[in-house]
Amino acid sequence: MTTMRLSQKMVLAFEHLSKTDGQADWVTDATAFALQSRRLGKVAQGRRRTTGGQFPDSWLALADQGRKWCEWHFAKMRPRDWPQQT
């Protein structure tokens, strides 16, 4: 199996999405559709927002493969980010 290449913006979007409760949030259109083309996310049809001076955003939810990717790649980071239990 070949290694999937993700840009830095895609990884940052994944990091943000993996920390949200429903694992869905607003992501820049280009990033959202790039992740959907790799079958890592699902763009909601009709859920789009624009704000003055910024690129449009789309609502992106993690797909099953995207959730697995986050669990695999962020597993090493999470214990360091989480507060220490006493």
C-alpha positions as protocol buffer text, in pm:
chain_id: "A"
residue {
  index: 1
  type: MET
  ca { x: 0 y: 0 z: 0 }
}
residue {
  index: 2
  type: THR
  ca { x: 129 y: 345 z: -89 }
}
residue {
  index: 3
  type: THR
  ca { x: 171 y: 620 z: 166 }
}
residue {
  index: 4
  type: MET
  ca { x: -91 y: 892 z: 144 }
}
residue {
  index: 5
  type: ARG
  ca { x: 49 y: 1241 z: 109 }
}
residue {
  index: 6
  type: LEU
  ca { x: -120 y: 1520 z: 300 }
}
residue {
  index: 7
  type: SER
  ca { x: -29 y: 1887 z: 299 }
}
residue {
  index: 8
  type: GLN
  ca { x: 44 y: 2075 z: 618 }
}
residue {
  index: 9
  type: LYS
  ca { x: -299 y: 2243 z: 600 }
}
residue {
  index: 10
  type: MET
  ca { x: -468 y: 1904 z: 575 }
}
residue {
  index: 11
  type: VAL
  ca { x: -283 y: 1775 z: 881 }
}
residue {
  index: 12
  type: LEU
  ca { x: -372 y: 2091 z: 1076 }
}
residue {
  index: 13
  type: ALA
  ca { x: -737 y: 2050 z: 974 }
}
residue {
  index: 14
  type: PHE
  ca { x: -727 y: 1687 z: 1091 }
}
residue {
  index: 15
  type: GLU
  ca { x: -571 y: 1788 z: 1420 }
}
residue {
  index: 16
  type: HIS
  ca { x: -847 y: 2044 z: 1473 }
}
residue {
  index: 17
  type: LEU
  ca { x: -1125 y: 1804 z: 1368 }
}
residue {
  index: 18
  type: SER
  ca { x: -998 y: 1524 z: 1589 }
}
residue {
  index: 19
  type: LYS
  ca { x: -1023 y: 1752 z: 1894 }
}
residue {
  index: 20
  type: THR
  ca { x: -1384 y: 1859 z: 1827 }
}
residue {
  index: 21
  type: ASP
  ca { x: -1669 y: 1669 z: 1986 }
}
residue {
  index: 22
  type: GLY
  ca { x: -1856 y: 1564 z: 1672 }
}
residue {
  index: 23
  type: GLN
  ca { x: -1536 y: 1551 z: 1468 }
}
residue {
  index: 24
  type: ALA
  ca { x: -1684 y: 1801 z: 1223 }
}
residue {
  index: 25
  type: ASP
  ca { x: -1625 y: 2173 z: 1175 }
}
residue {
  index: 26
  type: TRP
  ca { x: -1569 y: 2445 z: 916 }
}
residue {
  index: 27
  type: VAL
  ca { x: -1264 y: 2396 z: 691 }
}
residue {
  index: 28
  type: THR
  ca { x: -1142 y: 2596 z: 391 }
}
residue {
  index: 29
  type: ASP
  ca { x: -1303 y: 2474 z: 67 }
}
residue {
  index: 30
  type: ALA
  ca { x: -981 y: 2362 z: -101 }
}
residue {
  index: 31
  type: THR
  ca { x: -873 y: 2159 z: 202 }
}
residue {
  index: 32
  type: ALA
  ca { x: -1221 y: 2011 z: 252 }
}
residue {
  index: 33
  type: PHE
  ca { x: -1253 y: 1891 z: -108 }
}
residue {
  index: 34
  type: ALA
  ca { x: -895 y: 1759 z: -114 }
}
residue {
  index: 35
  type: LEU
  ca { x: -968 y: 1548 z: 195 }
}
residue {
  index: 36
  type: GLN
  ca { x: -1295 y: 1430 z: 45 }
}
residue {
  index: 37
  type: SER
  ca { x: -1119 y: 1323 z: -276 }
}
residue {
  index: 38
  type: ARG
  ca { x: -888 y: 1108 z: -62 }
}
residue {
  index: 39
  type: ARG
  ca { x: -1196 y: 959 z: 112 }
}
residue {
  index: 40
  type: LEU
  ca { x: -1082 y: 1092 z: 450 }
}
residue {
  index: 41
  type: GLY
  ca { x: -1366 y: 1340 z: 501 }
}
residue {
  index: 42
  type: LYS
  ca { x: -1722 y: 1414 z: 394 }
}
residue {
  index: 43
  type: VAL
  ca { x: -1826 y: 1761 z: 280 }
}
residue {
  index: 44
  type: ALA
  ca { x: -2187 y: 1843 z: 369 }
}
residue {
  index: 45
  type: GLN
  ca { x: -2383 y: 1962 z: 66 }
}
residue {
  index: 46
  type: GLY
  ca { x: -2537 y: 2304 z: 115 }
}
residue {
  index: 47
  type: ARG
  ca { x: -2336 y: 2389 z: 427 }
}
residue {
  index: 48
  type: ARG
  ca { x: -2107 y: 2663 z: 312 }
}
residue {
  index: 49
  type: ARG
  ca { x: -2020 y: 3001 z: 458 }
}
residue {
  index: 50
  type: THR
  ca { x: -1838 y: 3307 z: 333 }
}
residue {
  index: 51
  type: THR
  ca { x: -1701 y: 3600 z: 524 }
}
residue {
  index: 52
  type: GLY
  ca { x: -1561 y: 3922 z: 387 }
}
residue {
  index: 53
  type: GLY
  ca { x: -1201 y: 3897 z: 273 }
}
residue {
  index: 54
  type: GLN
  ca { x: -1161 y: 3523 z: 335 }
}
residue {
  index: 55
  type: PHE
  ca { x: -1191 y: 3212 z: 123 }
}
residue {
  index: 56
  type: PRO
  ca { x: -1521 y: 3023 z: 157 }
}
residue {
  index: 57
  type: ASP
  ca { x: -1547 y: 2745 z: 415 }
}
residue {
  index: 58
  type: SER
  ca { x: -1731 y: 2414 z: 394 }
}
residue {
  index: 59
  type: TRP
  ca { x: -1859 y: 2189 z: 671 }
}
residue {
  index: 60
  type: LEU
  ca { x: -1635 y: 1882 z: 685 }
}
residue {
  index: 61
  type: ALA
  ca { x: -1690 y: 1569 z: 892 }
}
residue {
  index: 62
  type: LEU
  ca { x: -1428 y: 1298 z: 936 }
}
residue {
  index: 63
  type: ALA
  ca { x: -1498 y: 978 z: 747 }
}
residue {
  index: 64
  type: ASP
  ca { x: -1413 y: 639 z: 897 }
}
residue {
  index: 65
  type: GLN
  ca { x: -1076 y: 631 z: 718 }
}
residue {
  index: 66
  type: GLY
  ca { x: -1003 y: 985 z: 836 }
}
residue {
  index: 67
  type: ARG
  ca { x: -1084 y: 892 z: 1195 }
}
residue {
  index: 68
  type: LYS
  ca { x: -851 y: 592 z: 1171 }
}
residue {
  index: 69
  type: TRP
  ca { x: -578 y: 813 z: 1022 }
}
residue {
  index: 70
  type: CYS
  ca { x: -610 y: 1056 z: 1314 }
}
residue {
  index: 71
  type: GLU
  ca { x: -600 y: 778 z: 1572 }
}
residue {
  index: 72
  type: TRP
  ca { x: -289 y: 629 z: 1408 }
}
residue {
  index: 73
  type: HIS
  ca { x: -94 y: 952 z: 1354 }
}
residue {
  index: 74
  type: PHE
  ca { x: -195 y: 1154 z: 1658 }
}
residue {
  index: 75
  type: ALA
  ca { x: -168 y: 870 z: 1910 }
}
residue {
  index: 76
  type: LYS
  ca { x: 191 y: 967 z: 1985 }
}
residue {
  index: 77
  type: MET
  ca { x: 101 y: 1334 z: 2039 }
}
residue {
  index: 78
  type: ARG
  ca { x: -203 y: 1304 z: 2261 }
}
residue {
  index: 79
  type: PRO
  ca { x: -45 y: 1188 z: 2588 }
}
residue {
  index: 80
  type: ARG
  ca { x: 192 y: 1485 z: 2575 }
}
residue {
  index: 81
  type: ASP
  ca { x: -95 y: 1730 z: 2507 }
}
residue {
  index: 82
  type: TRP
  ca { x: -329 y: 1596 z: 2772 }
}
residue {
  index: 83
  type: PRO
  ca { x: -297 y: 1726 z: 3128 }
}
residue {
  index: 84
  type: GLN
  ca { x: -117 y: 1504 z: 3374 }
}
residue {
  index: 85
  type: GLN
  ca { x: -340 y: 1304 z: 3603 }
}
residue {
  index: 86
  type: THR
  ca { x: -252 y: 1322 z: 3972 }
}
